Amino acid sequence: MNSKPWVILIASLPTQNASGRMRIWRGLKALGCAVLRDGVYLLPNRPDFLLSLRYYSDEVAAGGGTAHILQIDGTDEIQQKTFESLFDRSADYANLLSNIEQFDHDHQDIGKLQKQLNRLRKDFEALVSLDFFPGAARDQAASALEQLEYILHDTLCPDEPRAAKRSIKLLNRDDYQGRTWASRHRPKIDRLASAWLIRRFIDNEARFIWLANIADCPANTLGFDFDGAAFTHIDAKVTYEVLQASFGLAQNAGLNRIGAIVHYLDVGGIAVPEAAGLEALIAGMRQTWSDDDDLLSEAEKIFDAFYQAFSGTDL
């Protein structure tokens, strides 16, 4: 951790360079800077923020102005708390909560409902990206958004399973070896990640079948990620997380990082930086491979890479 917790940009542009001043001000606002006074901008001292402030410092100089970057301490705990309070996003989260509460659940246009929900999710993501000292307000907004997504689940995602209300029992992996596992065809993020988790950490000899109709699921298979399956959503957990908990894998940090991405992409909630990249990769692979076994084979390579990056451990 940097010994100087704060970084300040002190910038001054000629008054006649109005367009340059506006462009730089907008950029610094988008970065999440707190304004101590006109031309003095504060951020936590993090490498990416320092790099961004250097960029804007160069912009100021190119526009004929002067700029200085200082790395500073909070003089004491009171000063530290004062600086942190400048980044309090509680009012923004309150506005978001108000919009969530005013959501028109009864609207009949599914496309419009999805668009409105996506807008709320993006607003939440934007807030999270600027929330450098998260607290209860962020958790409250995340919970409210997740609850809204749950309420709209059947309308927007009629083919996705509903979360069951039951406890999760710890299972013995030795009893689940060499099994056939079944899920819905054309798997998306939760099914693909769950299948990867099964093959890599639960049942190395697992075979998978992909069902066009879950009613055709053979009695001797282990179903996952559909209503009535042996492993599916339970309470706030998606299928991947249920499998983790069921087989004693919930303490694996690398798997937890992947689980956070899967949870966000499948049911929403707290944004994860890597989610957008994985979502794009999965979308591209689903368009490229029409055979579900081939799709899983390619997805496994991606999850292997994520796991190694997150844990530093080879599979």
N, C-alpha and C positions, 0 to 999 in steps of 0.2 A: 504494500500500500504506500502511496506517495506520502512523504512526511509533511508536505504542504497540502492541506485538504481542499484548498480553493484556488481558482484561477480567475483573474480579472483581465478584461480587455478595456483599455482606455483609448477611445478613438475620437478623432475630430476631423471633420471634412469641411472644406470651404462651403460657405452658405449658398454660393451660386450653383453648387453641384447637387441640386435637389433630387434628381433621379438616382444618383449614386447613393445619397443618404437613405432614400426610401428602399432601394434594393438591399442595402446592407442591413437596415433595420428589420426588414421582413425576414431576411435570412437568420439573423440573430434571434428573432422572436420564434421562428420555426424550430430553432435549435433548443429552445427552452430557457434562454438566459433570463436571469432576474436583472432588473434595471435598478442600480443603486442611485443613480442620478443621470442626467442627460449625458450620454456618451460613455457611461461606465457600466459594464456588463459583467455579471458574476455567474460562474458555473462551478459545480464540483470538479476537482482536478482529476480528470480521467484522461487517458491517452487519446481517445477519440475526440473528446471535447477540446483538448489542447490543440490537436491537429486542425480542427474546424476553426478555432479562434485564430490560428496562424494564417489560415486561408483568408479570413475576413480582414485580418491585419494587412495582408498583402493587397487586398482589394481597396482598403482605405488609402494605402500608400500610392496605389496606381491611380486613384482619383484625386491625387494632389493633397491628401491629408496626412495626419500623423497618427500613429497607433503604438501602444505599448502593451505588452502582456506581462502580468505579474503573477507569480505563484505565492500565495500567502497562507498564513495560519489564521484561525479564529483566535482572538486574543485570550479568550477564556470560554468556559462552558456556556455562559449566557450569550456571548457573541456567536458561538457556534449554533446555538438554538435559534438565534435571531436570523442568521443566514439561512438555515434550513427552512424556517417559516416562510421565507420568500418564495419557496418552491411548493408551498402547500396547494395541492390541487383539489381540496375538499369541495370547494364551490363548484368546480367543473364536474366532479363526480355527482354532486347534488343535482345539477342540471341534467346530467345523463340519466340519473335515477328517475327524475320527473318525466323525461321522455319515454323511459321504459314503462312507467306506470300509466302513461296516457296512450300506450300502444293499443290500436284498434284490433282486438283479438277476433272480432266477429266479421271482419271484412271478407267478402267472398272471392276476391281476386287473389289467387294463390301467388301469382307473379308479383303483385304489389306487396303482399305480406312478406315474401322472401326479400324483396328489394328493401323494404323498411327495416327488416331484421338485419340484413347485411350492413345497412347504414349505421345502425346502432352498434354493431360489432366493430365496424371500422372506427367509429367515434371512440369506443372503449380502447381499442388498440392504440389510437393516436394519443389518448390520455396516458396510457401505461408507458408509452415511449418517452413521455416527458415527466413521469412521476419518479423522480430520483430518490425519494425517501418515502416509499409506499407504507401505508398504514391501513387502518380499519376502513376508511372510505373506499379504497380500492377493493378490498375484500367484499364489502357490501355491494358495490356495483357489479362485481364479478358474479356474486351469488344471484342478484336480481336478474342479470342477463341470462345466466344459466337456467334459472327458473322459467323465464319467458320462453327460452328455446325448448324447454321440456314441455311446456303447455302447448306450444305450436307443433310439437313433434309429429303427431299423427296427420296434421294437415299438410305440412311441408315435406315430410319424409315418410310416406305411408309404408315403404318397404323396410324401414329400419326398426329394430326391436325396441320395445318399451322396457324401461328399467324395472326389474323385479324388486320386491321387498322381501329380502330374506338374508340370513347370515351367510357368511362365506366360511366354509369348513376347510381346514388344512388337510391336503391330500398327499398320499405317498406316491411319488413319481414311479416307483417300481411297479405299481399297479396299472400304469398307463403306458406301457411300452409296446411298440409294434402295432399300434391301433390304427384304425381308419377313422379320420375326422371329417366331418361334413359341415359345409356352410353354404350360403347363398352364392349363386354364380355371379360372375363379373365383380369380383371383390374390390372394395374400396379400402380406405386407409386402415380401419379397425380390423377388418377381416385379414388383410394382407399382413399387418403387423402381428396379429394373433397367430396366424399360421407360421410366421417366421419364429415367433417366441416358442411355439409348440415344438417345432423341428430342432431349434438350436438349444433349448434349455429344458424341455419336458420329455419329448419322445423323439429321439434322433432318427428312428425308423418310421416316423409318421407318414401315412398315406392320406391324400386329400381327395375328396370328391366334391364337386360343385353343383348345387341343386338349382334347377330352374323353378322348382316348386318344393317348398320345405315339407309338404305333405308326403313327398316321395323319399324322405330320409329313411334309409334302412335302419331297422331296429337295433342292429349290432354295432352301429357307428356312434361316435361321440360328436354331437352337434355343437356348434359354437356360433354366436352372434346372430341368433334369430329367436323369436318368441318361443318359449318352451324348450330351448336347447339346454344341454347340460351346463354350458358356459355361455352366459350372455350378460347384458347390462344388469348391474345390481346397485340400487340406490344411485349415487353419483358416479359410480365407476363404469367405464366402458369395458367391453369384453377383454381387451388386452390387460387392463388393470385387474380385472377379476381373475384371469389366469395367473397373473403375477402373485396375487394374494393367495390363491388356492394352492399354489405349489411352492410357497415359501421363498418367493423371489422379490419380495417387496423391499428388501434392504440393499438390492443391487443398484448402485448409483447410476450406472450406465443405462440400465433398463428403465429406471425412473425418469431419466432425461427423455428417452424415447417415448415413454408413457405420457409425459406432459404434452409432447407434440401431438401424439395420437388423440389424446383426450380433447385438445383444443380443436383439431381439425374435424373430429367426429361430432362433438356436441357443443363446442364453443367453450367459453370461460376465459381464463387468463391467457393472454397472448404469449407465444413463445417465439423468440427470434428466428429459429430455424424452420418454423412451420410453413412459411410461404414457399421456401425452396423445395421442401419435401412435397408439398401439395402440387407444385408445378411438375415435379418429376413423376409423381404417380399419375397425374392427368395425362402426361405425354405417353407414359408406358401403357396406360389403358387404351389409348388410341392406336398404339403400335402393335400390341400383342392381343389378338382376339382369343387365343387359347388361354384359359385361366391358369393351367399348370405352367405355361411359358411365362405368363405375367408374374406369377409367384416367384419363379426362378430368378427373374430379373430384379424383382423387388427385394428379394433376400440379399442380393449384393449391396443394395443401397442401405438396408438396415444393418448389415454387417459393418459397413463403413461408418455409419453413424455410431454404432456401438463401440467400435475401436476408438473413434475420435472422442467419445464421451468418457470412456473408461480407461483408455490406454492399454486395453487387453485384447489379444487375439482370440478368436473363437476356435 
